Amino acid sequence: MKSQQTTQTMKPATAAKKLGVYLPATPAEFQEGAVSRAELNELQANPPEWLRELRRNGPHPRPVVAAKLGVSIAGLARGGVTEALTTEQIEALKQDRPEWLEKERATQAEVRKEAARIKKRDAERAEQPGRPRP
C-alpha cells in the first residue's frame, strides 16, 4: 500500500513568526491562507518586496523589537511597550534612552553574563574526569 504524501502547511501566524514579521502588517492574501513549507522556504530564499519592506521598516513583532533594543520581551512589557514598533520608533527609543530602557539593557547584560558563567562552569565540570555531568 502506497501512502500519499501530503503537503505540510502552517497557519499564517506561524509563518509570520518564522519570517520575523508582524502578522497584521502582512498582505491580506498571506493572512487568509495556509502557508506550505515550500512557500515558506521560497519566501525566505526570495523575499517579495512586501516582506523586505516589513523587515526593513516594520512594524516589527515584539521579539524583533526586543532584540533590536537589546532587552527581553518581559523588559518591553515592564517598559510599557505592548504594541509592534516601526524601525523609526525603535531608533527614536535608542536615541531618547528612557530610564526603563537603560535599566532593562543592564538587566539583560547581567542575564547574559550569568548564562556565560554557567556555560563555562558546566564545560569545565564536563572536562574533569570522574565528575558526574550536570
PASE-547567 format. One record per residue: residue number from 1; residue in one letter; z, x, y of N, C-alpha, C in turn. Coordinates in steps of 0.02 Angstrom, whole numbers. Each point is the difference from the previous one (the first is absolute). Last residue first. Layout:
<rs>
R NUM A Z X Y Z X Y Z X Y $
...
</rs>
This chain:
<rs>
R 134 P 1730 1318 878 24 -60 36 -40 -61 -18 $
R 133 R 43 209 -173 -44 -19 56 26 -63 33 $
R 132 P 153 191 -128 -36 -63 -10 -42 -16 61 $
R 131 R 58 252 -76 25 -55 42 -39 -63 -14 $
R 130 G -49 217 -101 62 -29 -25 29 -55 42 $
R 129 P -159 178 119 2 -18 -71 68 -29 -18 $
R 128 Q -131 -12 242 57 31 -34 2 -21 -73 $
R 127 E -159 -90 157 -17 69 -19 56 34 -39 $
R 126 A 25 -218 95 -48 -4 -55 -18 69 -26 $
R 125 R 135 -23 194 37 -19 -61 -45 -1 -61 $
R 124 E -98 38 210 42 57 -19 39 -15 -64 $
R 123 A -124 -174 95 -46 51 -27 39 61 -24 $
R 122 D 119 -171 109 -21 -22 -66 -47 51 -32 $
R 121 R 67 39 223 57 5 -45 -19 -18 -72 $
R 120 K -160 -33 169 9 71 -12 58 11 -50 $
R 119 K -39 -219 73 -56 23 -41 7 73 -19 $
R 118 I 154 -92 150 12 -25 -67 -56 23 -48 $
R 117 R -23 51 229 57 36 -28 12 -20 -72 $
R 116 A -163 -117 123 -23 68 -17 56 40 -32 $
R 115 A 54 -212 82 -43 -7 -59 -26 68 -22 $
R 114 E 124 -9 199 43 -12 -58 -41 -6 -64 $
R 113 K -116 17 203 36 62 -12 43 -6 -63 $
R 112 R -108 -193 80 -48 47 -31 33 66 -18 $
R 111 V 129 -158 116 -16 -26 -67 -47 48 -35 $
R 110 E 50 45 224 57 14 -43 -13 -23 -71 $
R 109 A -160 -53 162 0 72 -11 57 20 -47 $
R 108 Q -10 -223 74 -53 14 -49 -3 74 -17 $
R 107 T 146 -67 171 24 -25 -65 -51 16 -54 $
R 106 A -62 48 218 52 46 -21 27 -20 -69 $
R 105 R -152 -144 102 -34 62 -20 50 51 -25 $
R 104 E 85 -199 91 -31 -11 -66 -38 61 -25 $
R 103 K 94 6 218 54 -5 -50 -30 -8 -70 $
R 102 E -148 -3 182 28 67 -8 54 0 -55 $
R 101 L -90 -207 60 -50 40 -35 26 71 -12 $
R 100 W 131 -152 128 0 -19 -71 -49 43 -40 $
R 99 E 9 26 237 58 27 -34 0 -15 -75 $
R 98 P -237 14 126 62 -39 8 56 29 -43 $
R 97 R -237 88 82 56 27 -38 64 -40 10 $
R 96 D -240 -3 93 61 -27 31 63 27 -32 $
R 95 Q -215 57 -90 7 27 68 65 -21 32 $
R 94 K -57 -85 -212 11 72 -6 11 32 69 $
R 93 L -59 -227 -8 69 10 -24 16 74 -6 $
R 92 A -221 -57 53 44 -15 56 74 9 -19 $
R 91 E -162 21 -168 -2 58 44 45 -11 61 $
R 90 I -28 -179 -146 37 53 -34 3 62 45 $
R 89 Q -131 -180 71 71 -17 5 43 54 -32 $
R 88 E -233 22 -21 19 7 71 75 -14 10 $
R 87 T -99 -39 -211 7 72 12 24 13 71 $
R 86 T 69 -235 -92 -63 35 7 14 75 10 $
R 85 L 163 -178 -139 -14 32 65 -69 33 -1 $
R 84 A 156 -212 -132 -48 54 -6 -14 28 70 $
R 83 E 238 -113 -34 -70 -18 -1 -44 61 -10 $
R 82 T 239 6 27 -11 -42 -58 -73 -19 -8 $
R 81 V 192 165 134 -73 -4 -10 -12 -38 -65 $
R 80 G 219 67 93 -27 -63 26 -75 -7 -7 $
R 79 G 160 176 -79 -24 10 68 -31 -62 31 $
R 78 R 74 3 -225 60 12 42 -19 10 73 $
R 77 A -175 -21 -154 35 -64 7 62 9 44 $
R 76 L -119 193 -55 -41 -43 45 37 -65 13 $
R 75 G 93 142 -159 11 25 68 -40 -39 52 $
R 74 A -34 -41 -229 64 -29 21 17 23 72 $
R 73 I -187 94 -100 -14 -70 16 64 -35 23 $
R 72 S -6 261 46 -5 -44 -59 -19 -71 23 $
R 71 V -82 220 140 62 -35 -16 -10 -41 -63 $
R 70 G -167 126 142 47 46 -33 68 -31 -14 $
R 69 L -215 -90 99 58 13 44 50 48 -31 $
R 68 K -194 -68 -121 -25 29 62 57 16 49 $
R 67 A 52 -111 -204 -23 69 -13 -24 33 64 $
R 66 A 62 -227 12 58 42 -14 -20 73 -10 $
R 65 V -171 -159 22 35 9 64 59 47 -10 $
R 64 V -113 -65 -192 -41 47 39 33 14 67 $
R 63 P 100 -161 -141 5 67 -30 -40 52 39 $
R 62 R -10 -231 76 63 36 11 4 68 -34 $
R 61 P -245 -91 62 58 -29 -35 62 44 9 $
R 60 H -200 -12 188 19 34 -61 59 -36 -33 $
R 59 P -217 -71 179 71 6 -12 15 28 -69 $
R 58 G -156 133 90 49 -50 -20 -24 -70 16 $
R 57 N -112 227 27 33 -32 57 53 -52 -18 $
R 56 R -125 140 -166 3 41 61 44 -32 53 $
R 55 R -44 -111 -206 38 62 -14 9 42 63 $
R 54 L -134 -194 15 71 -18 -12 42 62 -13 $
R 53 E -232 32 22 29 -22 63 74 -17 -8 $
R 52 R -127 49 -192 9 61 40 35 -16 66 $
R 51 L -61 -182 -133 55 37 -31 14 65 38 $
R 50 W -184 -133 66 63 -37 14 60 37 -29 $
R 49 E -220 86 -44 22 11 69 66 -36 14 $
R 48 P -39 64 -253 -43 -31 50 31 9 70 $
R 47 P 36 173 -213 29 -55 39 -49 -29 51 $
R 46 N -12 139 -229 -47 -12 55 27 -56 44 $
R 45 A 137 81 -178 -50 54 3 -46 -6 61 $
R 44 Q 165 -167 -45 34 63 13 -51 57 8 $
R 43 L -79 -215 -55 29 -2 67 35 66 17 $
R 42 E -82 -26 -219 -55 6 48 25 -1 72 $
R 41 N 155 -38 -173 -23 70 -2 -57 12 50 $
R 40 L 74 -221 -26 51 41 33 -21 73 2 $
R 39 E -135 -147 -121 -7 -13 72 51 42 40 $
R 38 A 13 7 -235 -61 33 22 -10 -9 76 $
R 37 R 177 -115 -104 15 72 2 -61 39 26 $
R 36 S 14 -251 82 -3 34 -65 18 74 10 $
R 35 V 76 -226 140 -34 64 7 2 35 -68 $
R 34 A 12 -272 101 31 53 -40 -43 63 8 $
R 33 G 2 -180 203 -22 10 -69 38 54 -36 $
R 32 E 34 -71 236 -8 -61 -40 -17 10 -73 $
R 31 Q 27 172 180 63 -36 -10 -6 -57 -50 $
R 30 F -193 124 68 45 44 -38 64 -37 -18 $
R 29 E -155 -108 139 -27 4 -68 42 47 -44 $
R 28 A 54 -23 232 17 -60 -39 -26 5 -71 $
R 27 P 57 229 133 -47 -56 6 18 -57 -47 $
R 26 T 202 154 85 -62 11 -38 -47 -60 9 $
R 25 A 228 20 86 -51 29 44 -66 11 -36 $
R 24 P 203 -83 -109 -25 -49 49 -54 27 47 $
R 23 L 100 153 -166 -42 -54 -27 -24 -50 53 $
R 22 Y 55 262 32 37 -62 12 -44 -59 -18 $
R 21 V -20 255 -113 -17 -40 58 41 -64 2 $
R 20 G -28 185 -174 41 19 57 -17 -37 64 $
R 19 L -84 -12 -238 -43 28 51 39 23 62 $
R 18 K 110 -109 -180 -29 61 -28 -45 35 50 $
R 17 K 89 -209 60 54 49 -6 -26 67 -25 $
R 16 A -148 -181 6 15 23 68 55 53 -1 $
R 15 A -51 -107 -203 -55 45 20 13 28 70 $
R 14 T 149 -162 -79 7 62 -39 -53 51 21 $
R 13 A -14 -215 93 60 35 26 11 66 -36 $
R 12 P -175 -147 -74 -16 36 62 60 38 29 $
R 11 K -6 -40 -264 4 -42 59 -17 41 62 $
R 10 M -106 72 -233 65 -2 32 -4 -47 59 $
R 9 T -138 66 -254 1 -17 71 71 -1 26 $
R 8 Q -173 85 -220 68 -1 27 -3 -15 75 $
R 7 T -173 -74 -200 7 40 60 71 -7 26 $
R 6 T -72 -18 -263 6 -40 60 11 47 60 $
R 5 Q -113 12 -262 32 36 54 4 -45 61 $
R 4 Q -6 -73 -266 -39 1 62 40 34 55 $
R 3 S 2 37 -276 37 -28 56 -42 7 63 $
R 2 K -69 -25 -271 -6 38 61 41 -33 55 $
R 1 M 10 7 -282 0 -42 59 0 44 62 $
</rs>
